[in-house]
Amino acid sequence: MIFSLSWMGLSIWFSLPWYSDLADQIGGIYAYFLITMIAIVPGFMNAFVFISLLLDKRPPVIADQRYIPVTILIAAYNEVNSIEDTLASLMKQEYPEKIKIIVISDGSIDGTVDKVRSIAANNSNIELIYLQHNGGKASALNHGLSHATTDIVITIDADGYVFKDGIRNLVGRYLSDPSDTKAVAGEILIRNSRENWITKAQEWDYFLGIASVKRIQSLFQGTLVAQGAFSLYDRKVLLELGGWPEMVGEDIVLTWKMLNRGYRIGHAEDALVFTDCPNTLKKFVKQRQRWSRGLIEAFKENPLLLFRLRLTTLYVWWNTMFPLMDIAYTFGFIPGLILACFGIYWIVGPMTLFLLPMAASLNWLMYIRGKKMFESEHLHIRTNWFGFIFYVFAYGLILQPACVYGYFSEFFNLKKSWGTK
């Protein structure tokens, strides 16, 4: 914190002429908002992330512990092309205890039900719940929860392929973490990253950005999202909280309810699931719109979490900045980038290039952390230079406006639909 605040103070001092010059052009309030949300606040966050990654030493999983049976819930809506691979990955798990798999078909009409039934006929550990009408992901998971009897349940997306020791590593982290840990988020990686430019960029988003954020949040005793794509939950706590709320961001709202009750959320960086990310621009925008709406839902449902005295509260406050930063980026930085192309350097200019070495250092540190985890799992990082360049230099041009679209969708209460991501 001392380092990050010092960096922010230096940034403000260095930016004083910029504040003055921009205020002359567009007015003081707008200038101060843009510079603060485009440069100052993100700089503070990046400095905090950098130092935290340097200091983080994750405690190892306790080796000689007694594993316990688990129930896996898979909410499926028209997943006939992927559900077989998902179930196959679960049946190959190196887990010493029983794994019960419950597939909830949420009104599927594409053959998902027949596919699951044919697989379940040869495996007594697979159970199918057939819901005739589509009720949404939260409703489907709650139907599955009512059939679970084990102390812990794990949720997996219907197109997720769990690495061979994924369940063991996820449960191992839960059993090794402090006793107030009631959920553990797994590590989501991209399976279809070779399809096109948008999937190639998302591979780096998950491997570098999302993974590092979860690692650091766990370091400060509370990962903020135990994502539905691959996470473990204490069944009794789920029942205590009424299961998954029927909202577009059911996983983040549920996680914040747990944090609000004083529970801790962990992160297992070596519990890997490979999933299909959106492969079109339209699907990507809709996904990030849902995520942004989920963030606003979480604040609306758990406003008092901002005032709990715990380390995680810092990151909750950070989330209040994301809508403001995304708005500033969309309506300030992107227009500034266009102006710079015509030699008007109000917001973006030659000085912006001085940030590249610092951005490179942060991404390199994130990469080293991820590479070390991959090596421990005997995996290698595939070459993806185009995706990395696009991720660093152009990804935000799509991401931030998509997030702003989500915030306004929730603000104006536009129609919601459930997705598997």
CORHU-V179142 format. One line per field, one symbol per residue. ss: DSSP state (H for helix, E for strand, - for the rest). burial: + if it has 24 or more other ideal C-beta (glycine too) atoms within 12 Angstrom, else -. A space follows every 50 residues. Layout:
# CORHU-V179142
ss=???
burial=???
This chain:
# CORHU-V179142
ss=-HHHHHHHHHHHHHHHHHHHHHHHHH-HHHHHHHHHHHHHHHHHHHHHHH HHHHH--------------EEEEEEE------HHHHHHHHH-------EE EEEEEE-----HHHHHHHHH-----EEEEEE-----HHHHHHHHH----- -EEEEE---EEE---HHHHHHHHHHH----EEEEEEEEEE------HHHH HHHHHHHHHHHHHHHHHHH----------EEEEEHHHHHH---------H HHHHHHHHHH---EEEEEEEEEEEE-----HHHHHHHHHHHHHHHHHHHH H-HHHHH-----HHHHHHHHHHHHHHHHHHHHHHHHHHHHH--------H HHHHHHHHHHHHHHHHHHHHHHHHHH--------HHHHHHHHH-HHHHHH HHHHHHHHHHH----------
burial=---+--++--+---+--++--+-------+++++++++++++++++++++ +++--+-+--+-----++++++++++++++-++++++-+++-+-+---++ ++++++++---++-+++-++----+++++++----++++++++++--+-+ +++++++++++++++++++++++++++---+++++++++++++---++++ +++++++++++++++++++++++++++++++++++-++--+-+++-++++ +++++++++++-+++++++++++++++++---+++++++++++++++++- ++--+--+-+-+++++-++-+++++++++++++++++--------+++-- --------+--++-+++-++--+---+---+--+--++-+++--++-+++ +++++++-++-----+-++++
